Amino acid sequence: MSFGPPPSMPQPSPPAETRERKRGRKTLTGLLAVVVAAALASGGWLLWGGSEDAASSDKARAADGRGPLDARETVEEQPADTVGEMAFRFSVDDMAPGEHVEMPGMWATDRILAKGVNKTLVGMRIGTDAAPGDEEWRLGLDGPICGYTRHVTGDHRTAVLFRANDQEEDAYCNQVAFVDLDDGRLVWEDRFPYSVAGPGPGLATGRSSQDRPSVTLTHDTVAVTWGGGTIGYDMEKGESRWATKATAPCQDMGAAGGRALLVRQQCWSTDESVPDESWQHVTYKVRKVDPVTGRSLWTYAAAKGIRDLSVPSTEPAVLAIAGGDTEITDLLSLDDKGRNRAAVSLRNGAYVADCAYTDYLVIDDCPTIAVGAGQVFIRSKDQMEKQVSNWIIGFDLATGNTTKKFDSGPGSLLQPLRMSGDQLLALRLSNDHIAPNALVGLDPETDRETPYFYFGLPSEGEPLTLTNENDIVVQDGRLFFGARSANGPSDERKKQWTYLVLGIGSGTAAGP
């Protein structure tokens, strides 16, 4: 994939046979449009039928009170047609044996699917069968992407972090870019400080290891944490609105955005009797920050001994705690003063809550935890009886008590994705490969399940449904599965197709 290093070795032009195969992919959609109904019945792979009716932006309307400079919260409308069709595909067949490509970040608008690929951001038109070179726009950065946020503004902008120089092994991750996803325009960029990893927030010197920075979005503000502090940028011009400084022995290690701004602090014990390798040596704090002024509104100190802390929701504030283990063991809801409101214990092993743990510091990326309608929704562990099944359970944020339960039924699994107003969007994955998969809406008030559309997946696309390794985005009536990284074939003599992004939409929301 020719999107900049890695790989370090340039790829040769594909032979004539490969070029013919790529041309064949372009006409595949029209030829197979007639098999949609049969594929739905068998759970097969559905392809878009070439409709010229584009999914307009009013298919997903902004949530009440959200403006163009707020983090986007769209409310998806139920489509008229529940037959799912392929709305987008991005794939390659020219990866070299042993080649590894990082693909951090995936964002969608009503007409563009954008993806990070090494040191490049690419935007591809939805409704196409794309390969490298088919981009609607391409934005090259000075170095590899080293941080991103899943949030997008109401006017389709987002932020990424990148390294200053891709030629230097010790190049620091200390540059931020604010990008328009519709046209790939670089709205602004800036360089921020960096700090060494460890208990001191001072500037890095020499070849010391750098703290991982993070970036997020909230109302009219791009916030960057860099270990030694946090900076709030004005969205329009990229000017620094405010900057706060962390005080030893704590460092700012991650920011969560959306409706509000929460900054996570990691602190080291000053008690010399506590071994450095002990989990008692590290504690966490979370502070709510006014995005306009940078002023701290409240600070929450987590209990000692926890191994990690993530933020599935900033307003209402919900924390995901890994206590005594690397998996999430507790969900905590906080009130508007940052005080404990309710706790949900996951220590009995019946439920699963996932947050992304990668080389990119994104503390508010919790793909199977959804917060809304006064509840937090998670999934149960898979039940392996006669047929696989599970359920989604809701917990009241005020009491921690269970509220709603949505059963998958035998032969399928339910996975929460995100809220759409007061509705929960969930992915229903078929386990028998006969019944189709589905994107569904779950109503916590009525317990009703509403299908948005049914769809099948090819065997090559099924790995993209794994939440721990991929991004899943629902936007403007479409469901996208995107790889966070890709690997070339292990055998030098083997050539393989690699699916990087798949998009599914209703038959009434075909690609433009």
C-alpha positions as CSV (number, residue, x, y, z in Angstrom):
1,M,0.0,0.0,0.0
2,S,1.6,3.2,-1.1
3,F,0.6,5.6,1.7
4,G,4.1,6.4,3.0
5,P,6.5,4.5,5.3
6,P,6.2,1.8,6.4
7,P,6.8,-0.1,4.2
8,S,10.3,1.0,3.5
9,M,10.6,-0.8,0.2
10,P,8.6,0.5,-2.8
11,Q,6.1,-1.8,-4.3
12,P,6.3,-2.7,-8.0
13,S,3.4,-1.9,-10.4
14,P,0.9,-4.8,-10.5
15,P,1.0,-7.1,-13.5
16,A,-1.6,-6.8,-16.3
17,E,-3.6,-9.7,-14.8
18,T,-3.9,-7.8,-11.5
19,R,-4.9,-4.6,-13.3
20,E,-7.6,-6.5,-15.1
21,R,-8.8,-7.9,-11.8
22,K,-9.1,-4.4,-10.3
23,R,-11.1,-3.2,-13.3
24,G,-13.4,-6.2,-12.7
25,R,-14.0,-5.1,-9.2
26,K,-15.4,-1.8,-10.5
27,T,-18.2,-3.5,-12.4
28,L,-18.9,-6.2,-9.8
29,T,-21.7,-4.2,-8.2
30,G,-23.9,-3.8,-11.2
31,L,-23.6,-7.4,-12.3
32,L,-24.6,-8.9,-8.9
33,A,-27.3,-6.5,-7.9
34,V,-29.9,-9.0,-8.9
35,V,-28.8,-11.5,-6.1
36,V,-29.7,-9.2,-3.2
37,A,-32.9,-11.0,-2.2
38,A,-31.3,-14.5,-2.5
39,A,-28.3,-13.4,-0.5
40,L,-30.5,-12.1,2.3
41,A,-32.2,-15.4,2.7
42,S,-28.9,-17.3,2.8
43,G,-26.9,-14.8,4.8
44,G,-24.6,-14.3,1.8
45,W,-22.6,-11.2,0.8
46,L,-24.8,-8.3,-0.3
47,L,-23.6,-5.7,-2.8
48,W,-25.1,-2.4,-3.5
49,G,-27.4,-2.3,-6.5
50,G,-26.2,1.0,-8.1
51,S,-28.9,3.2,-6.9
52,E,-28.3,6.9,-7.5
53,D,-30.2,8.0,-4.4
54,A,-27.5,9.2,-2.0
55,A,-27.9,9.0,1.7
56,S,-28.5,12.7,2.6
57,S,-27.4,14.3,5.8
58,D,-30.9,14.5,7.2
59,K,-30.9,10.7,7.4
60,A,-29.0,11.2,10.6
61,R,-29.9,14.4,12.4
62,A,-28.0,16.1,15.1
63,A,-29.0,15.5,18.7
64,D,-30.9,18.4,20.4
65,G,-28.7,21.3,21.3
66,R,-25.6,20.1,19.4
67,G,-24.0,22.6,17.0
68,P,-21.3,22.5,14.3
69,L,-18.5,23.0,16.8
70,D,-19.8,20.3,19.2
71,A,-18.7,16.7,19.1
72,R,-21.2,15.1,16.8
73,E,-24.1,13.0,18.2
74,T,-26.4,11.9,15.4
75,V,-29.7,10.2,15.7
76,E,-30.2,7.5,13.1
77,E,-33.6,7.1,11.5
78,Q,-35.0,3.7,10.7
79,P,-34.7,3.1,6.9
80,A,-37.6,2.2,4.7
81,D,-35.8,-0.9,3.4
82,T,-34.3,-3.4,5.7
83,V,-32.3,-5.2,3.0
84,G,-28.6,-4.4,3.7
85,E,-26.4,-3.7,0.7
86,M,-22.7,-3.1,0.4
87,A,-22.2,0.7,0.6
88,F,-18.4,0.8,0.5
89,R,-15.3,-1.4,0.3
90,F,-11.6,-0.5,0.6
91,S,-9.3,-3.4,-0.1
92,V,-5.8,-4.1,-1.4
93,D,-4.0,-7.0,-3.1
94,D,-0.5,-5.7,-3.3
95,M,0.8,-5.9,0.3
96,A,4.3,-7.3,0.4
97,P,5.1,-10.5,2.5
98,G,5.7,-9.5,6.1
99,E,4.6,-5.9,5.5
100,H,2.7,-4.3,8.4
101,V,0.6,-1.1,8.0
102,E,-0.8,0.9,10.9
103,M,-4.3,2.3,10.2
104,P,-5.3,4.4,13.2
105,G,-8.6,6.2,13.2
106,M,-11.8,5.8,11.0
107,W,-14.4,8.5,10.5
108,A,-17.5,8.8,8.3
109,T,-19.7,11.6,7.0
110,D,-22.7,11.4,4.7
111,R,-20.5,11.0,1.7
112,I,-16.9,10.3,2.8
113,L,-15.2,7.4,4.6
114,A,-11.8,8.7,6.0
115,K,-9.0,6.5,7.3
116,G,-5.6,7.0,8.8
117,V,-2.9,5.0,7.0
118,N,0.7,5.3,8.4
119,K,1.5,9.0,7.8
120,T,-1.5,9.8,5.6
121,L,-5.1,10.6,6.0
122,V,-7.3,9.4,3.0
123,G,-10.9,10.2,2.2
124,M,-12.8,7.9,-0.1
125,R,-16.3,8.4,-1.6
126,I,-18.9,6.2,-0.1
127,G,-20.6,4.0,-2.7
128,T,-17.4,2.9,-4.3
129,D,-15.2,-0.2,-4.4
130,A,-11.9,1.5,-3.6
131,A,-8.3,0.6,-3.7
132,P,-5.2,2.8,-3.0
133,G,-5.2,5.5,-5.7
134,D,-9.0,5.9,-5.7
135,E,-9.1,8.4,-2.9
136,E,-11.4,11.5,-3.1
137,W,-8.6,13.3,-1.2
138,R,-5.3,12.5,0.4
139,L,-3.5,14.5,3.2
140,G,0.1,13.6,3.8
141,L,1.6,14.5,7.2
142,D,5.3,15.1,8.1
143,G,5.4,11.8,10.1
144,P,3.3,8.8,11.1
145,I,0.0,9.3,12.9
146,C,0.6,8.7,16.6
147,G,-2.7,9.8,18.2
148,Y,-6.4,10.3,17.2
149,T,-9.9,10.8,18.5
150,R,-13.0,9.0,17.5
151,H,-15.0,12.2,17.9
152,V,-16.1,14.3,14.9
153,T,-17.6,17.8,15.0
154,G,-21.0,18.7,13.7
155,D,-19.3,20.2,10.6
156,H,-17.3,17.1,9.9
157,R,-13.9,17.9,11.4
158,T,-11.6,15.8,13.6
159,A,-8.0,15.9,15.0
160,V,-5.0,13.6,14.9
161,L,-1.5,13.7,16.3
162,F,1.6,13.0,14.3
163,R,5.4,12.7,14.6
164,A,7.6,15.6,13.6
165,N,9.8,13.5,11.3
166,D,9.2,10.0,10.0
167,Q,13.0,9.6,9.3
168,E,14.0,9.8,12.9
169,E,13.6,6.8,15.2
170,D,13.3,9.0,18.2
171,A,11.0,11.6,16.6
172,Y,8.6,12.7,19.2
173,C,4.8,12.7,18.9
174,N,4.3,16.4,19.4
175,Q,2.2,17.8,16.5
176,V,-1.6,18.1,16.2
177,A,-3.6,18.6,13.0
178,F,-7.3,19.6,12.7
179,V,-8.7,18.3,9.5
180,D,-11.9,18.7,7.4
181,L,-13.1,15.3,6.5
182,D,-15.3,16.4,3.6
183,D,-12.4,17.8,1.5
184,G,-9.2,16.7,3.3
185,R,-8.3,20.3,4.0
186,L,-5.8,20.9,6.8
187,V,-7.6,23.5,8.9
188,W,-4.6,24.1,11.1
189,E,-1.7,22.4,12.8
190,D,0.5,23.2,15.8
191,R,3.5,21.8,17.8
192,F,3.1,21.1,21.5
193,P,5.6,20.1,24.2
194,Y,6.5,16.6,25.2
195,S,7.6,15.0,28.5
196,V,9.5,11.9,29.7
197,A,7.7,8.9,30.9
198,G,7.7,8.5,34.7
199,P,6.9,10.5,37.8
200,G,8.2,13.9,36.7
201,P,6.3,16.2,34.4
202,G,9.3,18.1,33.1
203,L,10.4,18.4,29.4
204,A,12.1,15.4,27.9
205,T,15.8,15.5,27.4
206,G,18.1,13.2,25.5
207,R,16.7,9.9,24.2
208,S,14.3,9.3,27.2
209,S,11.1,7.5,26.4
210,Q,8.2,9.9,25.8
211,D,4.9,9.9,27.5
212,R,2.1,9.1,25.2
213,P,0.0,12.2,24.3
214,S,-3.7,12.2,23.5
215,V,-6.2,14.4,21.7
216,T,-9.9,14.8,21.9
217,L,-12.8,17.1,21.0
218,T,-15.5,18.9,22.9
219,H,-17.4,22.2,22.5
220,D,-15.3,24.5,20.2
221,T,-12.1,23.0,21.7
222,V,-9.4,20.5,20.7
223,A,-7.7,19.3,23.8
224,V,-4.2,17.7,23.9
225,T,-2.6,16.1,26.9
226,W,1.2,15.7,26.7
227,G,2.2,14.3,30.1
228,G,3.4,17.6,31.5
229,G,0.1,19.3,31.0
230,T,-2.9,19.9,28.8
231,I,-3.6,22.5,26.0
232,G,-7.0,23.7,24.8
233,Y,-7.1,24.9,21.2
234,D,-9.7,27.0,19.6
235,M,-11.3,25.0,16.8
236,E,-11.5,27.7,14.2
237,K,-8.0,29.1,14.2
238,G,-6.0,26.7,16.2
239,E,-5.0,29.3,18.8
240,S,-4.1,28.1,22.3
241,R,-7.0,29.1,24.5
242,W,-5.4,27.9,27.7
243,A,-2.7,25.6,29.0
244,T,-2.5,23.8,32.4
245,K,0.6,22.3,34.0
246,A,0.7,19.0,35.8
247,T,2.5,19.0,39.1
248,A,4.7,16.2,40.3
249,P,4.3,13.4,41.0
250,C,1.3,13.4,38.5
251,Q,1.1,13.7,34.8
252,D,-1.8,14.3,32.4
253,M,-2.3,11.0,30.6
254,G,-5.3,11.1,28.4
255,A,-8.3,13.3,27.7
256,A,-11.9,12.2,27.1
257,G,-14.2,14.4,25.0
258,G,-17.7,14.5,23.6
259,R,-20.3,16.4,25.7
260,A,-17.7,17.4,28.3
261,L,-13.9,17.3,28.9
262,L,-12.3,15.0,31.4
263,V,-8.6,14.7,31.8
264,R,-7.0,11.6,33.4
265,Q,-4.0,12.0,35.6
266,Q,-1.5,9.2,36.5
267,C,0.3,9.7,39.8
268,W,3.3,7.9,41.3
269,S,3.6,7.2,45.0
270,T,6.3,9.1,46.9
271,D,6.4,6.3,49.5
272,E,9.8,4.7,49.1
273,S,8.6,1.5,50.8
274,V,6.3,0.8,47.9
275,P,8.1,-1.1,45.2
276,D,8.2,0.6,41.8
277,E,6.7,-2.6,40.1
278,S,3.8,-2.7,42.5
279,W,0.3,-1.5,41.3
280,Q,0.1,0.4,44.6
281,H,2.8,2.6,43.2
282,V,0.4,4.2,40.7
283,T,-2.9,5.9,41.3
284,Y,-5.3,7.7,39.0
285,K,-7.3,11.0,39.2
286,V,-9.9,12.4,36.8
287,R,-10.7,16.0,36.6
288,K,-13.5,17.8,34.8
289,V,-12.2,20.8,32.8
290,D,-14.1,23.8,31.5
291,P,-13.2,23.6,27.8
292,V,-13.4,27.4,27.4
293,T,-11.1,28.4,30.3
294,G,-9.2,25.3,31.3
295,R,-10.4,25.7,34.9
296,S,-10.9,22.4,36.8
297,L,-14.5,22.0,37.9
298,W,-14.0,18.9,40.1
299,T,-11.4,16.2,40.7
300,Y,-12.1,12.5,41.4
301,A,-9.4,10.4,43.0
302,A,-9.7,6.7,42.2
303,A,-8.9,4.0,44.7
304,K,-5.4,2.7,45.1
305,G,-4.3,-0.5,43.3
306,I,-6.3,-0.2,40.1
307,R,-4.5,-1.1,36.9
308,D,-6.2,1.2,34.5
309,L,-9.0,3.7,34.1
310,S,-11.0,4.6,31.0
311,V,-13.8,7.0,30.4
312,P,-16.7,5.6,28.4
313,S,-18.8,8.8,28.9
314,T,-18.0,12.3,30.0
315,E,-21.5,13.6,30.5
316,P,-22.9,11.8,32.4
317,A,-19.5,10.8,33.8
318,V,-18.9,7.1,33.7
319,L,-15.5,5.5,34.5
320,A,-14.4,2.0,33.6
321,I,-12.0,0.6,36.2
322,A,-9.6,-2.3,35.9
323,G,-9.1,-3.2,39.6
324,G,-6.8,-6.1,40.4
325,D,-6.8,-7.4,36.8
326,T,-6.2,-6.1,33.3
327,E,-9.9,-6.5,32.4
328,I,-12.6,-4.0,33.4
329,T,-13.9,-5.0,36.8
330,D,-16.1,-2.0,37.7
331,L,-18.2,0.8,36.1
332,L,-18.6,3.9,38.2
333,S,-21.1,6.7,37.6
334,L,-20.3,10.1,39.0
335,D,-22.6,13.0,39.8
336,D,-22.2,16.6,38.5
337,K,-19.8,17.3,41.4
338,G,-17.5,14.3,40.6
339,R,-18.7,12.3,43.5
340,N,-19.5,8.5,43.5
341,R,-23.1,8.0,42.4
342,A,-23.4,4.3,41.7
343,A,-21.1,1.3,41.0
344,V,-21.6,-1.7,38.8
345,S,-19.4,-4.7,39.6
346,L,-18.4,-7.0,36.8
347,R,-16.2,-9.2,39.0
348,N,-18.6,-12.2,38.9
349,G,-17.6,-12.8,35.3
350,A,-21.2,-12.7,33.9
351,Y,-20.7,-9.4,31.9
352,V,-18.0,-8.0,29.6
353,A,-17.1,-4.4,29.1
354,D,-14.4,-3.5,26.6
355,C,-12.2,-0.4,26.1
356,A,-9.5,-0.2,23.5
357,Y,-5.9,-0.8,24.7
358,T,-3.5,0.1,21.9
359,D,-0.3,2.0,21.3
360,Y,-2.6,5.1,20.8
361,L,-3.8,6.8,24.0
362,V,-7.5,7.0,23.4
363,I,-9.1,6.7,26.9
364,D,-12.7,7.3,25.7
365,D,-12.8,4.5,23.1
366,C,-14.9,1.8,24.8
367,P,-16.6,0.1,21.8
368,T,-19.0,-2.2,23.7
369,I,-20.1,0.2,26.4
370,A,-22.9,2.6,25.6
371,V,-24.2,5.3,27.9
372,G,-27.6,7.0,27.5
373,A,-31.2,7.2,28.7
374,G,-29.9,7.2,32.3
375,Q,-28.2,3.8,31.9
376,V,-25.0,2.1,30.9
377,F,-25.4,-0.8,28.5
378,I,-22.9,-3.7,28.3
379,R,-23.0,-7.3,27.0
380,S,-23.0,-10.6,28.8
381,K,-20.4,-13.3,28.2
382,D,-21.2,-15.7,25.4
383,Q,-23.4,-18.5,26.5
384,M,-22.2,-21.8,25.0
385,E,-25.1,-24.2,25.5
386,K,-26.8,-25.9,22.5
387,Q,-26.3,-22.7,20.4
388,V,-24.3,-19.7,21.2
389,S,-26.2,-16.7,22.6
390,N,-25.8,-13.7,24.9
391,W,-27.7,-10.6,26.0
392,I,-27.3,-6.9,26.5
393,I,-28.0,-5.6,30.0
394,G,-28.7,-2.1,31.2
395,F,-27.7,-0.7,34.6
396,D,-29.2,2.4,36.2
397,L,-26.6,5.2,36.6
398,A,-28.3,6.4,39.8
399,T,-28.5,3.1,41.6
400,G,-26.3,0.6,39.8
401,N,-29.3,-1.8,39.6
402,T,-30.1,-3.8,36.4
403,T,-32.8,-2.3,34.2
404,K,-33.4,-3.7,30.8
405,K,-32.3,-7.0,29.3
406,F,-32.2,-7.7,25.5
407,D,-31.7,-11.4,24.6
408,S,-29.9,-12.3,21.4
409,G,-31.8,-15.6,21.1
410,P,-30.0,-18.9,20.0
411,G,-27.5,-18.8,17.2
412,S,-26.5,-15.1,17.4
413,L,-24.7,-12.6,19.6
414,L,-25.7,-9.0,20.4
415,Q,-23.1,-6.3,20.8
416,P,-23.9,-2.7,21.9
417,L,-22.4,0.0,19.6
418,R,-23.6,3.4,20.5
419,M,-26.6,5.5,21.5
420,S,-28.8,7.1,18.9
421,G,-30.9,9.5,21.0
422,D,-32.5,7.3,23.6
423,Q,-32.2,4.2,21.4
424,L,-29.4,1.8,21.7
425,L,-27.8,0.7,18.4
426,A,-26.5,-2.8,18.5
427,L,-24.9,-5.3,16.1
428,R,-26.5,-8.7,15.9
429,L,-24.0,-11.2,14.6
430,S,-25.2,-14.6,13.3
431,N,-23.2,-17.6,14.5
432,D,-24.7,-20.2,12.2
433,H,-23.7,-18.4,8.9
434,I,-27.3,-19.0,7.6
435,A,-29.3,-16.3,9.2
436,P,-28.1,-12.8,8.3
437,N,-26.4,-10.3,10.6
438,A,-28.2,-7.1,11.4
439,L,-27.9,-3.6,12.7
440,V,-30.8,-3.2,15.2
441,G,-32.2,-0.5,17.5
442,L,-33.1,-1.4,21.0
443,D,-35.6,0.7,22.9
444,P,-34.9,0.8,26.7
445,E,-38.4,2.1,27.4
446,T,-40.5,-0.4,25.5
447,D,-37.9,-3.3,25.2
448,R,-38.7,-3.4,21.5
449,E,-36.0,-4.4,18.9
450,T,-36.2,-2.7,15.6
451,P,-34.2,-4.0,12.6
452,Y,-32.4,-1.2,10.6
453,F,-31.1,-3.7,8.0
454,Y,-30.0,-7.2,7.6
455,F,-26.8,-8.2,5.8
456,G,-24.3,-10.9,5.1
457,L,-20.5,-10.8,5.1
458,P,-17.9,-12.7,3.0
459,S,-15.5,-14.9,5.0
460,E,-12.7,-12.4,4.3
461,G,-14.7,-9.6,6.0
462,E,-15.8,-11.5,9.1
463,P,-12.5,-10.7,11.1
464,L,-13.4,-7.0,10.8
465,T,-16.3,-7.5,13.2
466,L,-13.9,-8.2,16.1
467,T,-14.1,-5.1,18.3
468,N,-10.7,-5.5,19.9
469,E,-8.9,-5.3,16.6
470,N,-11.1,-3.0,14.5
471,D,-13.2,0.1,14.5
472,I,-17.0,-0.1,14.0
473,V,-18.8,3.1,13.1
474,V,-22.5,3.8,12.6
475,Q,-23.2,7.0,10.7
476,D,-25.8,8.4,8.3
477,G,-27.6,5.1,7.9
478,R,-24.5,3.0,7.3
479,L,-22.4,0.6,9.3
480,F,-18.7,0.5,8.7
481,F,-16.1,-2.1,9.8
482,G,-12.5,-0.9,9.6
483,A,-9.1,-2.5,10.4
484,R,-6.7,-0.8,12.8
485,S,-3.8,-2.4,11.1
486,A,-3.1,-4.8,8.2
487,N,-0.5,-7.4,7.5
488,G,0.8,-8.7,4.2
489,P,0.9,-12.4,3.3
490,S,3.4,-14.6,5.2
491,D,4.3,-16.6,2.1
492,E,6.3,-14.8,-0.5
493,R,4.7,-16.7,-3.3
494,K,1.1,-16.0,-2.1
495,K,-1.0,-13.0,-3.2
496,Q,-4.0,-12.2,-1.1
497,W,-6.9,-9.7,-1.0
498,T,-6.9,-7.8,2.3
499,Y,-10.2,-6.1,3.3
500,L,-9.4,-2.8,5.1
501,V,-12.9,-1.3,5.4
502,L,-16.4,-2.6,4.6
503,G,-19.5,-0.5,4.7
504,I,-23.1,-1.7,4.8
505,G,-26.2,0.4,4.2
506,S,-29.9,0.1,3.6
507,G,-31.2,-0.4,0.0
508,T,-32.7,3.1,0.4
509,A,-29.3,4.6,1.3
510,A,-27.0,3.4,-1.5
511,G,-23.7,5.1,-2.1
512,P,-23.5,8.4,-4.0
